[in-house]
Amino acid sequence: MARPKASRWKRMRRVGSFRANELIGHPYGLTYEIRGKELTVQPPHTLQEVEETDATNELINDGEFVQPLTLSEIEGLKKSGVHATDIIKAQIEQHANYSMKTEYSKEKYKQRKEAKYSKTFSTVEPTIYNVCDHWFKKDQNRIRDIRPDTLSQILNLANVRPGGRYIAVDDASGLLVSAILERLGGEGRLISICDTVVTKIHSSLNWATAQEDYTPVAAVAQESSSEVGKSERHRIRLDKRKNAADSLLNAREELFAGEYDALLIASDYDPLEILQNLILYVAGSGSIPLTELQSNLRLDPSYLAPSITESWLRRYQVLPGRTHPTMNTSGSGGFLLHAIKVYDDPNASKVSSHRQSKRRKKEADEGDSSVPQTLESYETTELKEEDTTVADQASLTNKMEPTG
């Protein structure tokens, strides 16, 4: 992972050094080869059908004398400027058992040698998926063992969308915050309880400033620019301090105002304590996907349908005639606990809400505002209306009967 800067030399361990500004202006996905100190774009590899033969690897014995070309001789060829293709070709020609290998084994042998000796690399677009996949393979503890499919599950369960308002507790090196900001697309609001970079739609608080009983340090009053004895650097420092204090106060006011759409947690701290501190600011029907919390929320009426899921991913190698699951895969993508916050109102019930909606519809149709509030009075009113209807029908029948 690197950011190219003009006139800067970029060194890659095995590949070599090159000027980073040679990558600027080129699309992602290209493969480059370092020749000397210059970059050359390589043509894309095409998939080719591998012909089946009768060869097997049963009698092959890959001992130390199978490859007579020693490591010192290979290093000498590299220092003399021999291209990686010629080195691989020399190894193949001197390999004692290469002709006995199957076509699939020959292809894998070439790929291993190319990865070892060729000075090539490819540029990859730094999307959230690629960044998450890179760190999961390199150092998964750094991102709290969050796999790309697990991250997508978190965003989906929390219903992260443009225009939404969210709270995030991120101890996964900013991965969760970055994924939310990418989904928001510049519209919405995010307050994170961690120390990260602040943007237009994102503010950050630490655990101390997220407490309502915390008293922020008052900002130093901005001194007049005409005051004698104060340098420009000092005034700039005061302005920065005042702006930071104002941003902190605004973020606290926004957090305490509540009504956020979801709370997302990926942290080393106890998730139950985090939930107890921040659940007050989540709106009704707000989602709460937690990466580490056991199912003890079922006893609390404030949470609806707490469910634990485990994502499972199996990667496949897709090649002509060689499509199969990869031999190595991660055992688990972690457990996710998702719950929906509800308002615990003992006076609410399905029947009363249904009756209220029916009453509102009747008010809209008839324009009558004197509708009873209780279920019993509503049923009494319905009976009175039925009696009135029967009486009207009886009166109409009497009028239509002929007199004797």
C-alpha positions in Angstrom: 0.0 0.0 0.0 1.6 3.2 -1.2 0.7 6.7 -2.2 2.7 7.9 -5.3 4.2 11.4 -5.1 5.9 13.3 -7.9 9.7 13.1 -8.0 9.8 10.5 -5.3 11.7 7.2 -5.5 9.6 4.2 -4.5 11.4 1.0 -3.4 9.8 -2.4 -3.4 11.7 -5.0 -1.5 12.2 -7.7 -4.1 11.3 -5.8 -7.3 13.5 -2.8 -7.0 13.2 1.0 -7.2 11.4 3.3 -9.6 10.1 6.9 -9.8 6.6 7.0 -8.3 5.4 9.8 -10.7 5.6 7.3 -13.6 2.4 5.7 -12.2 0.4 9.0 -12.0 -2.1 9.4 -14.8 -2.3 5.6 -15.6 -5.4 3.5 -14.8 -5.4 0.8 -12.1 -4.9 -2.8 -13.0 -1.9 -2.5 -15.2 1.2 -4.7 -14.7 4.6 -3.1 -14.8 8.1 -4.4 -15.1 11.2 -2.6 -13.7 14.0 -2.5 -16.2 16.9 -0.6 -14.8 15.1 2.4 -13.2 12.3 2.6 -15.8 8.8 1.1 -15.8 7.4 -0.7 -18.8 3.8 -1.8 -19.1 3.4 -5.5 -19.7 0.7 -7.0 -21.9 -2.1 -8.8 -20.0 -1.9 -12.6 -19.6 -4.5 -14.6 -21.4 -5.9 -17.9 -20.1 -5.0 -20.8 -22.2 -6.4 -24.3 -22.2 -4.0 -26.9 -20.8 -3.8 -30.1 -22.8 -4.3 -33.4 -21.0 -1.4 -35.9 -21.2 -0.7 -39.3 -19.8 2.1 -37.9 -17.6 1.7 -38.2 -13.8 3.7 -37.0 -10.8 3.8 -40.4 -9.2 7.4 -41.2 -9.9 8.8 -37.7 -9.5 11.3 -37.3 -6.7 12.2 -33.7 -6.1 15.6 -34.1 -4.3 18.4 -31.6 -4.0 20.1 -32.9 -7.1 17.1 -32.5 -9.4 18.1 -28.9 -10.1 21.8 -28.6 -10.9 21.7 -24.8 -11.2 22.8 -23.6 -7.8 21.7 -20.5 -5.9 25.0 -18.8 -6.3 24.9 -19.3 -10.1 21.4 -17.9 -10.2 22.5 -14.8 -8.2 25.4 -14.4 -10.7 23.0 -14.4 -13.6 20.8 -11.8 -11.9 23.8 -9.5 -11.2 25.0 -9.8 -14.8 21.7 -8.4 -16.0 20.1 -11.6 -17.4 16.4 -11.2 -17.8 14.1 -13.3 -15.5 12.6 -15.1 -18.5 16.1 -16.4 -19.4 16.8 -17.5 -15.9 13.6 -19.5 -15.7 14.3 -21.0 -19.1 17.7 -22.1 -17.9 16.2 -23.7 -14.8 13.6 -25.6 -16.9 16.3 -26.9 -19.3 18.5 -28.2 -16.5 15.6 -29.6 -14.4 15.9 -33.4 -14.3 12.3 -34.2 -13.8 10.6 -31.4 -15.6 9.6 -33.5 -18.6 7.9 -36.0 -16.3 5.5 -33.4 -14.8 1.9 -33.0 -15.9 1.0 -29.9 -17.8 -0.7 -28.5 -14.7 2.5 -29.0 -12.6 4.6 -27.4 -15.3 2.3 -24.3 -15.3 2.5 -24.0 -11.5 6.3 -24.4 -11.7 6.6 -21.5 -14.1 4.3 -19.3 -12.0 6.3 -19.9 -8.9 9.6 -19.1 -10.6 8.1 -15.9 -12.2 6.8 -14.7 -8.8 10.3 -15.3 -7.4 12.6 -13.8 -10.1 10.5 -11.4 -12.3 10.6 -7.7 -11.4 6.9 -7.1 -12.0 4.0 -5.7 -10.0 0.4 -4.6 -10.6 -1.5 -1.6 -9.3 -4.7 -2.2 -7.5 -7.4 0.4 -6.8 -7.6 1.1 -3.1 -11.3 0.3 -2.6 -12.7 -0.7 0.8 -12.9 -4.3 -0.4 -9.2 -4.4 -1.6 -8.0 -2.6 1.5 -9.9 -5.0 3.8 -8.7 -8.0 1.9 -5.1 -6.8 1.9 -4.9 -6.3 5.6 -6.9 -9.5 6.4 -4.2 -11.5 4.5 -1.3 -9.5 5.9 -2.3 -8.7 9.5 -5.9 -9.6 10.3 -5.5 -8.7 14.0 -5.0 -5.1 13.0 -8.5 -4.9 11.6 -10.1 -7.0 14.3 -10.3 -10.1 12.0 -12.9 -8.4 9.9 -13.1 -10.2 6.5 -14.5 -8.4 3.4 -17.7 -10.4 3.5 -18.1 -9.8 7.2 -17.7 -6.0 6.7 -20.4 -6.1 4.0 -22.7 -7.9 6.4 -22.1 -5.2 9.0 -23.0 -2.4 6.6 -26.0 -4.3 5.3 -27.4 -5.1 8.8 -27.0 -1.5 9.8 -28.7 -0.3 6.6 -25.9 2.2 5.9 -27.1 4.4 3.1 -26.6 8.0 1.8 -28.3 10.5 4.0 -28.3 8.3 7.1 -27.1 9.2 10.6 -24.9 6.8 12.4 -22.7 6.2 15.4 -19.6 4.0 15.1 -17.1 2.6 17.7 -14.1 1.6 15.6 -11.0 0.0 16.9 -10.3 -1.7 13.6 -7.7 0.9 12.4 -10.5 3.0 10.9 -11.7 0.4 8.5 -15.3 0.5 9.8 -15.5 4.3 9.7 -14.0 4.3 6.2 -16.6 1.8 4.9 -19.4 3.9 6.4 -18.1 7.1 4.8 -17.8 5.4 1.4 -21.4 4.2 1.7 -22.7 7.7 2.7 -21.2 9.2 -0.4 -20.9 12.7 1.1 -24.5 12.8 2.3 -25.5 12.1 5.9 -23.8 12.2 9.3 -21.4 10.0 11.2 -20.0 10.4 14.7 -17.3 8.0 15.7 -16.0 7.3 19.2 -12.4 7.0 18.2 -9.5 9.2 17.2 -9.7 9.5 13.4 -9.5 12.1 10.7 -12.5 14.5 10.7 -14.4 15.3 7.5 -17.4 17.4 6.5 -19.9 14.7 7.4 -17.8 13.0 10.1 -16.9 14.1 13.6 -14.9 12.2 16.2 -15.2 12.0 20.0 -13.2 10.0 22.5 -14.8 8.2 25.4 -14.3 11.1 27.8 -16.0 13.7 25.6 -18.8 11.3 24.8 -20.0 11.4 28.4 -22.8 14.0 29.2 -21.2 14.9 32.5 -17.9 15.8 30.9 -17.0 19.5 31.0 -15.0 20.6 28.0 -12.0 22.9 28.6 -13.1 26.4 27.6 -11.4 27.7 24.5 -9.0 30.6 25.0 -10.6 33.8 23.8 -9.4 34.9 20.5 -7.1 37.9 20.9 -7.4 40.9 18.7 -5.2 40.9 15.7 -4.1 44.5 16.5 -2.9 43.5 20.0 0.8 44.5 20.4 3.3 41.8 21.3 1.5 38.8 19.8 3.0 37.2 16.8 1.1 35.8 13.8 2.1 32.3 14.7 0.5 32.7 18.2 -2.7 34.0 16.8 -2.9 31.1 14.3 -2.4 28.7 17.2 -5.2 30.4 19.2 -7.5 30.2 16.1 -6.8 26.5 15.7 -7.5 25.9 19.4 -10.8 27.7 19.2 -11.9 25.9 16.1 -11.1 22.5 17.7 -13.1 23.5 20.8 -16.1 24.6 18.7 -16.0 21.4 16.7 -16.0 19.4 19.9 -19.0 21.2 21.3 -20.9 20.8 18.1 -20.2 17.1 17.9 -21.3 16.6 21.5 -24.5 18.5 20.9 -25.2 16.3 17.8 -24.5 13.1 19.7 -26.7 14.0 22.7 -29.6 15.1 20.4 -29.9 11.4 19.5 -32.2 9.8 16.9 -29.4 8.1 15.0 -30.3 5.3 12.5 -27.8 2.7 13.7 -24.9 2.0 16.1 -22.0 0.0 14.7 -19.4 -1.5 17.1 -16.0 -3.2 16.3 -13.9 -2.7 19.5 -11.7 -4.4 22.0 -13.8 -2.9 24.8 -16.7 -4.7 26.4 -19.5 -4.3 23.8 -22.2 -4.5 26.5 -20.8 -1.4 28.3 -20.5 0.4 25.0 -24.1 -0.4 24.2 -25.3 0.8 27.6 -23.5 4.1 27.1 -24.6 4.8 23.5 -28.0 3.1 23.0 -29.8 6.2 24.3 -28.8 8.1 21.2 -30.2 5.5 18.7 -33.7 6.1 17.3 -36.5 3.6 17.4 -36.0 0.8 14.8 -32.3 1.7 14.7 -30.0 -1.3 13.9 -27.3 -2.5 16.3 -24.8 -4.9 14.6 -22.2 -6.0 17.1 -19.1 -7.9 16.3 -18.6 -9.5 19.7 -21.5 -9.8 22.1 -23.3 -12.9 23.3 -27.0 -13.3 23.3 -28.0 -11.8 26.7 -30.1 -9.1 25.1 -33.2 -11.3 24.9 -34.2 -10.5 28.4 -34.2 -6.8 27.7 -37.5 -5.5 26.1 -35.6 -2.6 24.5 -34.1 -4.9 21.8 -36.1 -6.8 19.1 -34.9 -10.1 17.6 -31.3 -10.2 18.6 -29.7 -12.8 16.3 -26.2 -14.1 15.9 -24.8 -14.9 12.5 -21.5 -16.2 11.2 -20.4 -15.5 7.7 -18.6 -18.2 5.8 -16.6 -17.7 2.6 -15.0 -20.2 0.3 -12.7 -18.9 -2.5 -12.5 -20.7 -5.8 -9.7 -20.9 -8.4 -11.3 -20.2 -11.8 -9.1 -21.5 -14.6 -9.9 -23.5 -17.8 -10.1 -27.1 -16.7 -8.8 -26.3 -13.2 -11.8 -24.7 -11.4 -11.9 -25.9 -7.8 -12.0 -24.5 -4.3 -8.7 -23.1 -3.0 -6.7 -25.4 -0.8 -6.3 -22.9 2.1 -9.1 -20.7 3.4 -10.0 -18.9 6.6 -11.9 -20.8 9.2 -14.4 -18.1 10.2 -15.3 -14.6 9.4 -16.4 -13.9 13.0 -19.7 -13.7 14.7 -22.2 -10.8 14.3 -24.9 -9.9 16.7 -27.7 -7.8 15.3 -30.6 -6.3 17.1 -33.3 -3.6 16.5 -34.0 -1.0 19.2 -37.6 -0.5 20.2 -39.3 1.9 22.6 -40.6 0.0 25.6 -44.1 1.5 25.9 -46.5 -0.6 28.1 -49.5 1.3 26.8 -48.9 0.3 23.2 -50.5 -2.8 21.6 -51.2 -4.1 18.2 -55.0 -3.8 18.7 -54.9 -0.2 19.8 -52.6 0.8 17.1 -54.8 -1.0 14.5 -57.9 0.8 15.9 -56.1 4.2 15.9 -55.1 3.8 12.3 -58.7 2.8 11.4 -60.0 5.8 13.4 -57.7 8.2 11.6 -58.9 6.8 8.2 -62.5 7.4 9.2 -61.7 10.9 10.3 -60.2 11.6 7.0 -63.2 10.3 5.1 -65.9 11.9 7.2 -64.1 14.9 8.7 -65.4 14.0 12.2 -63.0 14.8 15.0 -65.1 13.4 17.8 -64.0 9.8 17.7 -63.6 7.9 21.0 -60.1 7.1 22.2 -60.7 3.7 23.9 -61.4 0.4 22.4 -64.7 -0.1 24.4 -66.1 3.3 23.4 -65.1 2.6 19.8 -67.0 -0.7 19.7 -70.0 1.1 21.4 -70.0 3.7 18.7 -69.9 1.0 16.0 -73.0 -0.6 17.6 -74.8 2.7 17.7 -74.1 3.3 14.1 -75.4 -0.2 13.2 -78.7 0.5 15.3 -79.1 3.8 13.4 -78.6 2.0 10.1 -81.2 -0.6 11.0 -83.7 2.1 12.1 -83.3 4.0 8.9 -83.9 0.8 6.9 -87.1 0.0 8.9 -88.4 3.5 8.4 -87.7 3.3 4.7 -89.6 0.0 4.5 -92.7 1.4 6.3 -92.8 4.3 3.8 -92.7 2.0 0.8 -95.5 -0.4 2.1 -99.0 0.3 0.5 -101.7 1.4 2.9 -104.7 -1.0 3.2 
